Amino acid sequence: MEKSRNEINKLKPKMETKVLVRASFYAAISIILTRFLSPMIGESIRIGFGPIPIMLSGIFYGPIIGGLVGFVADIVGVLINPMGPSIHPGFTFSSILTGAIPGVMYLIFLKNKGKKTDAKLPIIISMVLITVIVNILLNTLWLSQMFGNPFMAQLVIRMPKIIVQFIMETVLMLFLYKPLSKV
């Protein structure tokens, strides 16, 4: 019991300069990937990998830092390069969840295992939760509010993109986790 508590405490980042710099780096990469390297298809579909750095920050530094990286990436990204007709706070909330959910999943699995765990299962479960909660439910709701489209009509348009995004992001997260965890 004491050993697992010590392992969990090791994952809780202290607000050290090193952690803040790395978290800022993840936010900056997310902004670049989202705002400058993600093409828009129509008015409501964006293809890109901007959430990947946010999710990685949640896994490496915990749900609080992951949520903060999501918050900063969204707010600064909107200020630098707004996309869409207006700013919607719902997308900021979605971005926060995108960073927090992987951090929570990793902590739950670490706590249950009592030692460092293989990250595959927490990553896959995180990706499923983010896809369902954030991409299917929340982001579709925010887009339907912004554009005045019915929720189900918006979801039907977005579903092929969400499925492809889930597969690509899951593969990328599994591929990037191991080499980045050594840094």
Protein Blocks (a to p, Z undefined) as FASTA:
>chain_A
ZZmmmmmmmmmccfdfklmmmmmmmmmmmmmmmmmmcccehjkbccdjklmmmmmmmmmn
ojklmmmmmmmmmmmmmmmmcgdjbdcfklmmmmmmmmmmmmmmmmmmmmmnopacdfkl
mmmmmmmmmmmmmmmmmmmmmmmmmnopafklmmmmmmmmmmmmmmmmmmmmmmmmmmmm
mZZ
